[in-house]
Amino acid sequence: MLKTIPEIISEAAKSLNTITAADAEKKCQQENGIIIDVREPAEFAEKAGKNTINIPRGLLEMKMLQLYPDENLAIFIHCATG
């Protein structure tokens, strides 16, 4: 049976560690990390978070290794759906 997008997101969220944007910002400063906003460029341009970079979700896997090859880098992902 096909699942709805909210159902898929709910299942995925069970295996993820989620934190607030403020906590992610603090951890980035402490651990030399980055916050990646995976929304589309137009959404990012409307309201971008402080110290975030934009890599749209459809390009994330292709660009991550090119831009951030350090496997020890703390990476936080932000999206519109949480």
C-alpha positions as CSV (number, residue, x, y, z in Angstrom):
1,M,0.0,0.0,0.0
2,L,1.3,3.5,-0.8
3,K,2.0,5.9,2.0
4,T,1.2,9.5,2.2
5,I,4.0,12.1,2.5
6,P,3.1,12.9,6.1
7,E,3.2,9.1,6.9
8,I,6.7,8.8,5.3
9,I,7.9,11.8,7.2
10,S,6.5,10.5,10.5
11,E,8.3,7.2,10.0
12,A,11.6,8.8,9.0
13,A,11.4,11.1,12.1
14,K,11.5,8.1,14.4
15,S,15.1,7.4,13.3
16,L,16.4,11.0,13.4
17,N,17.7,13.2,16.1
18,T,15.9,16.5,16.0
19,I,16.8,19.7,17.8
20,T,15.8,23.3,17.6
21,A,17.4,25.8,15.2
22,A,18.8,27.6,18.2
23,D,20.4,24.5,19.5
24,A,21.8,23.6,16.1
25,E,23.4,27.1,15.8
26,K,25.0,26.6,19.3
27,K,26.3,23.2,18.4
28,C,27.8,24.5,15.1
29,Q,29.8,27.1,17.0
30,Q,31.0,24.5,19.6
31,E,31.7,21.6,17.2
32,N,32.7,23.4,14.0
33,G,29.5,22.3,12.2
34,I,27.3,23.6,9.4
35,I,23.5,24.0,8.9
36,I,22.2,23.1,5.5
37,D,18.8,24.4,4.4
38,V,17.5,21.9,1.9
39,R,14.5,24.0,0.7
40,E,14.4,25.3,-2.8
41,P,16.4,28.5,-3.6
42,A,13.2,30.6,-3.8
43,E,12.1,29.5,-0.4
44,F,15.6,30.0,1.0
45,A,15.7,33.5,-0.5
46,E,12.5,34.5,1.3
47,K,13.8,33.7,4.7
48,A,17.1,32.1,5.4
49,G,18.4,31.1,8.8
50,K,21.4,32.8,10.3
51,N,24.7,31.1,9.2
52,T,22.9,28.6,6.9
53,I,23.8,27.4,3.4
54,N,21.4,26.3,0.8
55,I,21.7,23.0,-0.9
56,P,18.3,21.9,-2.3
57,R,17.2,18.4,-1.3
58,G,17.4,17.1,-4.8
59,L,21.2,18.0,-5.0
60,L,22.2,17.2,-1.5
61,E,23.9,13.8,-2.1
62,M,25.7,15.0,-5.2
63,K,27.1,18.2,-3.5
64,M,27.9,17.0,0.0
65,L,31.0,15.0,-0.7
66,Q,32.3,17.8,-3.0
67,L,31.7,20.6,-0.5
68,Y,32.2,18.9,2.9
69,P,34.4,15.8,2.6
70,D,35.3,15.8,6.4
71,E,33.3,12.9,7.9
72,N,33.7,14.3,11.4
73,L,32.0,17.6,10.5
74,A,28.7,18.1,12.5
75,I,26.0,18.6,9.9
76,F,22.5,19.8,10.7
77,I,19.7,19.7,8.1
78,H,16.8,22.2,8.0
79,C,13.7,21.8,5.9
80,A,10.3,23.3,5.6
81,T,8.5,20.2,6.9
82,G,10.7,19.6,10.0
